[in-house]
Amino acid sequence: MSKVSDTVQNSAAFYDDIASDYDVMTGFQKRFVQEKPFFNLLVQKYGITTALDAGAGTGFHSLLLAQLGVKVTSVDSSAEMLKRVKAHSREMNLELKTVRSDFQNLREEVPGTYDAVISMGNSLAHILSREELRTVFQNFMLKLNAGGILFLQLLNYSKILARREIIQSAKEANGITFVRYYEFCDPLLKFNILRLETKNGVIEHTLHTTLLRPIVKDEILSLLADVGFTKTKVSGGISMEEYQPMKSKDLVVLARKE
Ligand SMILES: C[S@@+](CC[C@H](N)C(=O)[O-])C[C@H]1O[C@@H](n2cnc3c(N)ncnc32)[C@H](O)[C@@H]1O
């Protein structure tokens, strides 16, 4: 039996549908080993005691920060992703607050201010217009304490667009193959996840599709400056290596609220 849908879903419906596969697809456990040392440094360097994880997904960064003693609020628009955050926090005996909200509504729906706002794993590419992105950055600014930091991780779309990189990744885990690929529909991208699983010799396939807006460095820097962020630094990965437009896998941005 196979289920194929060419329907483009909004991001909440898309992530609700793929939530049960997300950790397998992204290598949840492996990421702790790779990313923990860097977040440890970040927490120490900026004296982070509270953080808002915007687009928390299944909670990887929220849990990592909670392990480091940070009080975390995990925000996501997908109820199914947030269920996984809660399940992980119970399993790991860590306390977290979860709020179902869109980035666009953080101001009204998420109480308090924080030492850090993070938005990792390309979550901001789900914001489909420049004006909405400006609103999101304004909301991030409002959610920060004075001196607080904003930390963003996106894929490096300068490279992806220049090279027309269709296949984002292909991965086999627990007998299931996930192919993440793009269709270029300028100015947006269709982001597809094709899931292939063999059962009794038959390949079952499911396709999920949502839209992304490929945001590049200059736009991010200009919008961050517009809404008042300063001391903005760009790098090519979370370990703050040099950003190289045609080489780096990621675009990572660190900015400050004065
Ligand atoms: C690619 S996942 C990244 C999750 C996590 N940060 C990580 O690194 O694994 C993107 C997440 O952003 C959430 N998201 C997308 N658009 C959103 C919006 N406008 N408001 C809140 N969450 C959103 C999705 O539901 C999804 O969980």
Ligand as a Chemical Component Dictionary entry (heavy atoms), coordinates in Angstrom:
data_LIG
# 
_chem_comp.id                   LIG 
_chem_comp.type                 NON-POLYMER 
_chem_comp.pdbx_formal_charge   0 
_chem_comp.three_letter_code    LIG 
# 
loop_
_chem_comp_atom.comp_id 
_chem_comp_atom.atom_id 
_chem_comp_atom.alt_atom_id 
_chem_comp_atom.type_symbol 
_chem_comp_atom.charge 
_chem_comp_atom.model_Cartn_x 
_chem_comp_atom.model_Cartn_y 
_chem_comp_atom.model_Cartn_z 
_chem_comp_atom.pdbx_ordinal 
LIG C1  C1  C 0  13.207 21.836 10.658 1  
LIG S1  S1  S 1  12.337 21.860 12.178 2  
LIG C2  C2  C 0  13.664 22.298 13.279 3  
LIG C3  C3  C 0  13.409 21.826 14.681 4  
LIG C4  C4  C 0  14.557 22.020 15.676 5  
LIG N1  N1  N 0  14.860 23.415 15.887 6  
LIG C5  C5  C 0  15.780 21.267 15.259 7  
LIG O1  O1  O 0  16.838 21.876 15.041 8  
LIG O2  O2  O -1 15.702 20.026 15.180 9  
LIG C6  C6  C 0  11.387 23.348 12.079 10 
LIG C7  C7  C 0  10.415 23.509 13.238 11 
LIG O3  O3  O 0  9.881  24.846 13.187 12 
LIG C8  C8  C 0  8.492  24.797 13.437 13 
LIG N2  N2  N 0  7.884  25.966 12.786 14 
LIG C9  C9  C 0  7.849  26.238 11.467 15 
LIG N3  N3  N 0  7.239  27.411 11.241 16 
LIG C10 C10 C 0  6.891  27.898 12.458 17 
LIG C11 C11 C 0  6.243  29.095 12.888 18 
LIG N4  N4  N 0  5.843  30.021 12.022 19 
LIG N5  N5  N 0  6.061  29.275 14.209 20 
LIG C12 C12 C 0  6.481  28.326 15.118 21 
LIG N6  N6  N 0  7.093  27.181 14.764 22 
LIG C13 C13 C 0  7.300  26.976 13.446 23 
LIG C14 C14 C 0  8.045  23.475 12.845 24 
LIG O4  O4  O 0  6.816  23.035 13.376 25 
LIG C15 C15 C 0  9.216  22.578 13.180 26 
LIG O5  O5  O 0  9.056  21.913 14.404 27 
# 
loop_
_chem_comp_bond.comp_id 
_chem_comp_bond.atom_id_1 
_chem_comp_bond.atom_id_2 
_chem_comp_bond.value_order 
_chem_comp_bond.pdbx_ordinal 
LIG C1  S1  SING 1  
LIG S1  C2  SING 2  
LIG S1  C6  SING 3  
LIG C2  C3  SING 4  
LIG C3  C4  SING 5  
LIG C4  N1  SING 6  
LIG C4  C5  SING 7  
LIG C5  O1  DOUB 8  
LIG C5  O2  SING 9  
LIG C6  C7  SING 10 
LIG C7  O3  SING 11 
LIG C7  C15 SING 12 
LIG O3  C8  SING 13 
LIG C8  N2  SING 14 
LIG C8  C14 SING 15 
LIG N2  C9  SING 16 
LIG N2  C13 SING 17 
LIG C9  N3  DOUB 18 
LIG N3  C10 SING 19 
LIG C10 C11 SING 20 
LIG C10 C13 DOUB 21 
LIG C11 N4  SING 22 
LIG C11 N5  DOUB 23 
LIG N5  C12 SING 24 
LIG C12 N6  DOUB 25 
LIG N6  C13 SING 26 
LIG C14 O4  SING 27 
LIG C14 C15 SING 28 
LIG C15 O5  SING 29 
# 
